[in-house]
Amino acid sequence: MSVRRGFALGAVTVLCADLVAALIIWPPTTVVAGTAQPVSVSVAGGAPAAPAQQEVPPPPDIVPTTPPAAPPPSSSKQPEAPKPQGPGTIQLPAGGAAKLVRKELGPGAELPVPENLGEVTWWGAELSAATGASVFAGHVNWRGATGPFAELWTERIGGAVTVVDKAGKSWRYKVSQLITLKKNELPQRADELFGQSGPHRIVLVTCGGRWVGGETGYAENRVVIADPA
């Protein structure tokens, strides 16, 4: 088994073995309460008979009214500018972000998975390389919390992925391929997806689909490929 094929088998198995799917989306609810109450005005009583010599009272004094002052103009706050992306991070099209952790293949050609939900393991080519794949592996979820790479299941072609290296330089990529594979399909495509030949690209990989448990975890893998923009 080649190193790359071993990586495909080992990394994907370790990446998905202990994950638990728990993503619940609550729809927003808008409640409008209150009812306008009509104001009722009752007029009671009648006018008595006027005497022969009725005095006409003088008209009441007219008191001028002052119109209410106009309300001060509302001071709407300007939306805050997005914070700049920090060094050593990756940001996905919909805003999912994670810290990059550079790792090498372990025993059995397995790619170590991130220790924390907000981290992504990076293996393979450097960002400045002219050829080869920079492979980023991340959790879809962990112990009921959603991971940043859960977004890979809703990505679209053309989305922008930004990677900032430790020196603060930004590298921009555009999503070109969205691939969903069953676990037993991945080894046959390991060289194609994760190989260090061919034009430079980044490859984002996570798990998902049907949960089968055991050593398999999820039944499928999501692979997103993005080319330099």
N, C-alpha and C positions, 0 to 999 in steps of 0.2 A: 504493500500500500504506500503510495507516495505521501509526502508531507502534506500536500494540499488536500488530498482525499482524506487523510487522517484528520486533518483540521476540521473538514466538513462533518465527518462523523462524530468526532469528539466534542467539538465546540457546541454544536447544535444540541447534543444530548445533555451536556452539562448546563447549557443556557436555559433549558426548558424543564428540567427535571423537577424542581421544587417550586414552580410558580403556581399561583392560585388566581383564577380570574375573578375579579370583583369590581366591575365598573357599572355603577348605577347612575343614571342621569335623571334628575328630577325636573319635570317641566315647570317653567315659571308660572305662577298664579297671580293674577291681578284681581284684587277685591275692591269694588267701588261701593262704598256704604253711604247712607244718608238719603233722606227724602225731603224735598222742599215742602215746607208746611205753609198752606195758604193762610193769609191774615184775614180774619172775618171782622167786619165793622158793623155794629148794630146801631140803629138810630131809633130811639124810643121817645114817646110822649108826643103831644099835639100842641098847637098854638092856642092860648085862651082868646076869648072874644075881646076885641079891641074896644076900649071906652070911646065915648064920643069925642073927647078932647085928648087924643093920644099924642104924647110927645114922641117925636122921632129922635132916638138917641143919635149922637154924632158918630160918624164912622170911626172904627177903631184906627188907632195909629198904625201906619205901615212901617214895619221894622225891616230895614234892608238886610238881606242875608248875604253872607260872604261865602263864595264858592269854596269847596274844600281844596286844599292844596294838592297839587299833582304829586303823585308818589315819586320818590327819587328813582332815577334809572337803576335798573338791576345791574349789579356788577357780577357778570358771569365769569367764572374762572376759566382761564385758558387751559386746554388739555396739556398735561405734562408730556414733555418729549420723551420718547422711549430711551431707556438707559442703554448706553453702548455695551456691546457684547464683550465680555471679559476674555482675557487670554486663556488659552488652553480649553476652549469650549466648542461645542457644536450646537447650531440652532437650526431647527427644521422649519419648513414653510409655514406651519400653523402656530409656531411659537414654542414648541417643545424644545427644551435645551438641557444639556448635560455636560458634565466635566469629562474631559478626555484623560484616560489612564493608559499610558503606553505599556504594552505587555508583549512578551514573546511566547511562542508555543511551549507548552509544558510537556510532561511525559505522555507518550502516546499521541503526540502532535495535536494536543488539545489546546484551544485558546481559552485562557482563564477568563471567567465571566466577571463582571463588575461586582464588587462587594457591597455597594450601595445603590439604591434605586436611582439616584441622580448622577450616576457615573456611566460612562460608555468605554468599553475596552477597544483599544486601537492596535491593530496588527497589520503588518505589510508595508507598503510603499510610503515614503515620506510625501508630504503635500507638494513639495517642489519637484518631485520625480517626473520624468517625461513619460515613463511607462509604469505599468503595474497598478494593482488595486490597493487602495488604502481601505482596510476592512474595519468597520465599526460595529460592534455587537452590544446590544443593550436589552434590558428587561422590558417586557410588555406590561408586567405588573409584579408586585411582590407583597405577599402577606396582606392582600386586600387593598393595597395602594396602587394607583395607576402609574406606570413608568412613562418617561418621555417618548420611548420608541413605540408605544401603543399607537402613536400618530401614523406610523408607517402603513397601517391598515386602511387609512383614509386619504393617503397622499394622491396627488394627481400629476400627470405628466406636465412638466414645465415649472413645477414648484422650485423655489430657491432654497438651497442649503448653504449655510455659511459656516466655515470652520476658521477659528482664530487660533493661530499657534501660540506657543509660550512667549514668543517675542512680540506678540500683538499684531502680527500681520494677518489680514483677512484673505481667505480663499473662498471664492464663490463658485457654486456648482448648480447645475440645473438638472432636475429629475428627468431621466430619459427612459427608464424601464421600471415596471412594476411587476414583480414575479411572485407567485404563490406556488409553493412546492410541498408535496408530501415528504415526510422524513426519508422514505426510501428512494425518493427521486433525487435528493440533493447530492449524494456521492457521485453520480454520473455527470453532474454539472459543476463539480467543485473546481476543476481546472479553468473552466470557462468563466465562472463567476469570481473566484478568489485568486486566480493566477497572477503571477508577477510579470507577465508578458502582455503585449498589446498596449494601446493608448492608456494614459493615466486616467483613473476614475476613482470615485469613492463608492464603496458598497456597504449599505446599511442592512443589518440582518437582525431579526428578532423572531419570536415564536407567536403562535396564536392558533386560531381555528378551534377545532374540537379538543376538549380536554379528555385524555385517556388515562392519565395518572401513571403511576409506576415510574420506571426509568425513562419512559418516552415523554411524559408530560403532555405537552400539546402535540397534536397530530400533524401540524403544518408549520412551515416557515415562511416568513415574508421577507423578500429580498428587494431592496430598492437601490437602483443604480443611478448615479448622477455624474454627469460629465462637466469638465471645467467650463464655466460660463464666459 
